[in-house]
């Protein structure tokens, strides 16, 4: 009887641990998300890290799934590299013509998420983009920013959607139907 009870307790502990591990891995996948509905958003963006095989015309993306992809940066794509290519930086990439078998494709948009993170300021607004989709901003604003994510190559800041017009080490230009908004990095 004691052996049966011991086996039952061990089985419950193993099952509980497996459930907890599943929850942790799901959160790890959603580093750049607003909510837990990322999979249902049909996000076509690939996420990963810039690999050592990256050059001026090629991005080696080590995806979150563990695949190493070689993505060409054609002449028409180079202006669509937002934030630069730095080995080890976290990237969000839109890919066209992906050959899954050979792990090769062409990047149409590259956003350096590591460069995007940080404190940004304009005359009328300031905010900080943090890992995990968190935005710290002035809560006295009429519509304070509280969350962010990349979805299909666009930046979602709370309920607003922007194209990243330009991203540099010390400047960020966001564009939507209203216009272009310029921010400088705050150190």
PyMOL commands that set and color helices and strands:
alter all, ss='L'
color gray80, all
select helices_A, chain A and resi 2-29+39-41+75-78+113-116+131-133
alter helices_A, ss='H'
color red, helices_A
select strands_A, chain A and resi 46-50+58-63+68-72+81-82+90-99+104-112+118-121+126-130+134-137+148-151+154-157+160-167+171-176+179-186
alter strands_A, ss='S'
color yellow, strands_A
deselect
rebuild
show_as cartoon
